């Protein structure tokens, strides 16, 4: 695991100081690799490659990068881990390679020299972002892993080509300007993050997952895919599981155990995040089943019981007999992190669960260098609550004979406060917290007749056209996979799973985990996002994912073998913070200062009256606009950190 960066200057450019520029890019990524760093310069080609190293496999100098292939043709920097490197190395036995060490970096390079880049990439099991310089053909190749676990930005600016693991690397090397990409800004306001294929900066892009970018000259770059979620879905339909349910569950358990065991190989201490939920508990249970010593597990707890999963994690840890460490944090501990978020996420990023993710990463890094995580289980195995809600809304909208639009308007004719009072009069209703707000948010969704459009509305924070008016970009961004899901006539839940895997998982979940963990120099590995698990998941019948109102049915059956059912079967809470309360309390002044930032209105064209209305309603307790207000405040925080 590490950070990578590089520059390829135009033919007319003066290469003096090129190595220094890439060294600055490297320095900006120090947190991703504090164990060492180096820069290699091809003076003739006008190119420099840099890398910061977090040593995980082969801690010797034989694992240092930039690394040259044995034949001298290729030079590579790479961020990630390849979990089938030993098998690939064995397949090269007939090539009579004199190996310098046992790093996976060297294995990738020699595989490329032997089989070629594309054939090698298709053989890899793991997470990776690769920059490969072909000295013979004078071509630069950038590669991102199938599911986008590892980030890789690239830029074309002022005649030069740049790349880096994080945008701050490009900025440090003057590889981009600070001009804002209006389409990226609109996408952020809608989704709360900037999707792959874009960035918040006009001259940079995040390379899409499963893609190779071939740059043969400064004005000729070709991006092609080598793997896609769409193909995984199609192959799953073509080769749907034909056996009984129990044999499918057994096969899934075997595959997950292999995915977990492969990710337990390291030359440094290793552990796992444990929330006590289905995904992390399954990962830890399988880790413990193949380990001859207690697995080190870590959890973070909050004083607010509604957001505290540490007690559940502790129960699971005791049952599995792990070596468990937990940290209870105060609101002050969490709030002290808020000013650091824009430094860590150098594009605007709204997901407030970045706070506990950072905290658990910091705790874990004090004890280990590598941690396994349960991320990715919800998308593949149908775990999100919104899948059930959207399915129910779809059924409700289709069952109203006289027009769901009329019902939608009727529901919003009563104020949220009136709904709270009305529901409170019903017998047996002990809690009516914000029921009126929830009705007002659900009602517009009921009026949408198209399921995919309803999904878009469900995951959207703002309509940029309404929030920015004439300032909104004319180029609209749509969720990847929408056309595919419509054309293949996938059922509603499967459509949401596919689209979430292509965007939300990549650009929210994995971005959050990568930046928070690497800010603490911690490598996080994600067994559920092994491409073989994703592909197998699409072969399973829908009933093994969402069975009635029960999500992740197959995973539950596996976990019940290791952990009592009563420890697991409880409502899903997620890994969050009491954001709405914080914005009404200890973060109120901070929010007010950021919402008063004139750049939001003068530079970004936001509607001040709309934002002030949201804040007033939120502060009164009539509505919960916590996510929307946080989204704007984080945009302001990012603007002040990176654009001024």
PyMOL commands that set and color helices and strands:
alter all, ss='L'
color gray80, all
select helices_A, chain A and resi 18-28+30-32+61-63+85-91+93-95+104-115+117-123+167-172+182-191+229-238+245-262+278-289+305-307+310-320+331-335+338-344+354-365+377-381+385-398+404-413+416-424+435-446+451-459+464-471+482-488+492-518+527-529+531-537+542-544+553-559+565-568+579-584+588-595+599-602+608-620+626-642
alter helices_A, ss='H'
color red, helices_A
select strands_A, chain A and resi 2-8+36-42+47-53+67-68+74-82+126-134+139-144+153-157+160-164+204-206+211-217+220-225+270-273+296-302+323-329+370-373+523-526
alter strands_A, ss='S'
color yellow, strands_A
deselect
rebuild
show_as cartoon
